[in-house]
Amino acid sequence: MDQSFSLQDLYEDRLETQRISTRFLNRYDVEPWAEFFEDDATFEFLMQRNGKTNMEMSEDWIKRQLQRYDSGTFGLQAIIDRKSKKMVGQCGLLLQKIDNKLEIEVGYHLIKKFWGMGYASEAAQLFVDFAIENQLAQSVIAIIHPNNVKSIHVAEKLNMKFDFETEFHGETVKVYRSQ
């Protein structure tokens, strides 16, 4: 797998379903994405606040995605509700090294008020299908904290199956894999 690959090489604009569209993030997304950090439950399994404000955490998050774009390790994208034009979350492909093997992961995160509406599974399916159809990988994984029941449910809705448990960035995680 080529580590310097970019999604922008495959498409310039967005992926869409009837209800959502995706687009690459930019610095103007810091303010709307700060809402994600208003409720600690939304990022409980991701990071520590470390005294940072919602805006500081959002800025760090967006910068990380922009760095991923620049480094060719894919990156999360904005999930936009096509009707309201509002950002409901982020989803995308991430190049991850897990157990000394490069894998493509689908990551998904929603602003809490949009939980339970099917956005995560809809967006994640869009990216899994994109990865497989464009032969980016034979399968896609989801790396999930064992206690993150909501993310496990999304992976299972995508017909992903539990593959193995391992250590990832110092945490025990479950890895689910597309079939």
C-alpha positions as CSV (number, residue, x, y, z in Angstrom):
1,M,0.0,0.0,0.0
2,D,1.4,3.4,-1.0
3,Q,1.7,5.6,2.1
4,S,1.8,8.8,0.1
5,F,-1.7,8.4,-1.5
6,S,-4.3,11.1,-1.2
7,L,-8.1,10.9,-1.6
8,Q,-7.8,14.2,-3.6
9,D,-6.0,12.1,-6.2
10,L,-9.3,10.2,-6.7
11,Y,-11.9,12.9,-6.4
12,E,-11.7,16.6,-6.1
13,D,-15.1,17.5,-4.5
14,R,-17.3,15.3,-2.4
15,L,-18.9,11.9,-1.9
16,E,-22.7,11.9,-1.6
17,T,-25.8,10.0,-0.7
18,Q,-29.3,11.3,-1.0
19,R,-29.1,12.6,2.5
20,I,-25.5,13.6,3.1
21,S,-22.4,14.9,1.4
22,T,-18.8,15.0,2.4
23,R,-16.1,17.5,1.8
24,F,-12.6,18.1,2.8
25,L,-12.1,20.1,6.0
26,N,-10.6,23.6,6.1
27,R,-9.7,26.1,8.8
28,Y,-13.2,27.6,8.7
29,D,-14.5,24.3,10.2
30,V,-12.8,25.0,13.6
31,E,-15.8,27.0,15.0
32,P,-18.6,24.6,13.9
33,W,-16.6,21.6,15.0
34,A,-16.1,23.0,18.5
35,E,-19.7,21.9,19.2
36,F,-18.4,18.3,19.1
37,F,-16.4,19.0,22.3
38,E,-19.4,20.5,24.3
39,D,-20.3,17.1,25.7
40,D,-17.4,15.0,27.0
41,A,-19.4,11.8,26.1
42,T,-18.7,12.5,22.4
43,F,-15.0,12.1,22.7
44,E,-14.8,9.9,25.8
45,F,-12.9,7.2,24.0
46,L,-10.6,9.6,21.9
47,M,-8.6,12.0,24.0
48,Q,-8.2,14.0,27.2
49,R,-9.2,17.6,27.5
50,N,-6.0,18.5,29.2
51,G,-7.3,22.0,30.2
52,K,-8.1,23.0,26.7
53,T,-11.2,24.9,25.6
54,N,-13.6,23.5,23.0
55,M,-12.2,25.9,20.4
56,E,-8.6,24.8,21.2
57,M,-9.5,21.2,20.9
58,S,-11.4,21.8,17.7
59,E,-8.4,23.7,16.3
60,D,-6.0,20.8,17.2
61,W,-8.4,18.3,15.6
62,I,-8.8,20.2,12.4
63,K,-5.1,20.8,12.1
64,R,-4.5,17.1,12.5
65,Q,-6.9,16.3,9.6
66,L,-5.2,18.9,7.4
67,Q,-1.8,17.4,8.2
68,R,-3.2,13.9,7.3
69,Y,-4.3,15.3,3.9
70,D,-0.9,16.9,3.3
71,S,1.0,13.7,4.4
72,G,-1.1,11.4,2.2
73,T,-2.6,9.4,5.2
74,F,-6.1,10.2,4.1
75,G,-8.1,12.1,6.9
76,L,-11.5,12.7,8.2
77,Q,-14.0,14.9,6.2
78,A,-17.0,16.9,7.1
79,I,-20.4,15.1,7.0
80,I,-22.9,17.7,5.8
81,D,-26.7,17.2,6.0
82,R,-27.7,18.1,2.4
83,K,-31.0,19.6,3.5
84,S,-29.9,21.8,6.3
85,K,-26.3,22.3,5.0
86,K,-25.1,21.8,8.6
87,M,-22.0,19.8,9.6
88,V,-23.3,16.8,11.6
89,G,-20.0,15.1,12.1
90,Q,-16.9,13.8,10.5
91,C,-16.0,10.6,8.7
92,G,-13.3,9.3,6.5
93,L,-10.5,6.9,5.8
94,L,-7.3,6.9,7.9
95,L,-4.1,5.1,7.2
96,Q,-3.1,3.3,10.4
97,K,-0.3,1.1,11.4
98,I,-1.6,-1.6,13.7
99,D,0.3,-4.6,14.8
100,N,3.1,-3.5,12.4
101,K,0.7,-3.7,9.4
102,L,-0.7,-0.8,7.4
103,E,-4.4,-0.8,7.3
104,I,-7.1,1.6,6.1
105,E,-9.5,2.5,8.9
106,V,-12.9,4.1,8.6
107,G,-13.4,6.7,11.4
108,Y,-16.6,8.4,12.3
109,H,-17.5,11.0,14.9
110,L,-20.8,12.9,15.3
111,I,-21.9,16.0,17.1
112,K,-24.0,14.6,20.0
113,K,-27.4,16.1,18.9
114,F,-27.1,14.1,15.7
115,W,-26.6,10.7,17.4
116,G,-29.1,8.0,16.6
117,M,-30.1,9.4,13.3
118,G,-28.1,7.0,11.1
119,Y,-25.5,9.6,9.9
120,A,-22.5,7.6,11.2
121,S,-23.4,4.3,9.5
122,E,-24.5,6.1,6.3
123,A,-21.2,8.1,6.0
124,A,-19.1,5.1,7.1
125,Q,-20.7,2.9,4.5
126,L,-20.0,5.5,1.9
127,F,-16.3,5.5,2.7
128,V,-16.0,1.7,3.1
129,D,-17.6,1.3,-0.3
130,F,-15.4,4.0,-1.8
131,A,-12.2,2.2,-0.5
132,I,-13.3,-1.2,-1.8
133,E,-14.6,0.1,-5.2
134,N,-11.4,2.1,-5.8
135,Q,-9.2,-0.9,-4.7
136,L,-7.5,1.1,-1.9
137,A,-7.7,-2.1,0.2
138,Q,-9.3,-5.6,0.2
139,S,-11.0,-4.7,3.5
140,V,-11.4,-1.8,5.8
141,I,-11.1,-1.8,9.6
142,A,-12.6,0.1,12.4
143,I,-10.5,0.5,15.6
144,I,-12.8,0.7,18.5
145,H,-12.4,1.0,22.3
146,P,-14.0,-2.1,23.8
147,N,-16.5,0.0,25.9
148,N,-17.6,2.1,22.9
149,V,-20.9,0.3,22.4
150,K,-22.2,2.9,20.0
151,S,-19.2,2.6,17.6
152,I,-19.4,-1.2,17.8
153,H,-23.0,-0.9,16.8
154,V,-22.1,1.2,13.8
155,A,-19.5,-1.3,12.7
156,E,-21.9,-4.1,13.0
157,K,-24.5,-2.2,11.0
158,L,-21.9,-2.0,8.2
159,N,-21.6,-5.9,8.4
160,M,-18.1,-5.5,9.9
161,K,-17.1,-8.5,12.0
162,F,-14.8,-8.6,15.1
163,D,-11.4,-9.5,13.9
164,F,-9.0,-9.2,16.8
165,E,-8.1,-7.3,20.0
166,T,-4.8,-5.6,20.4
167,E,-2.9,-2.6,21.8
168,F,-3.1,0.7,19.8
169,H,-1.5,3.9,21.1
170,G,-1.3,2.3,24.6
171,E,-4.9,1.3,24.8
172,T,-6.7,-2.0,24.3
173,V,-8.9,-1.9,21.2
174,K,-11.1,-4.1,19.2
175,V,-10.6,-4.3,15.5
176,Y,-13.6,-4.9,13.3
177,R,-13.2,-5.7,9.6
178,S,-15.3,-5.3,6.5
179,Q,-16.3,-8.5,4.7
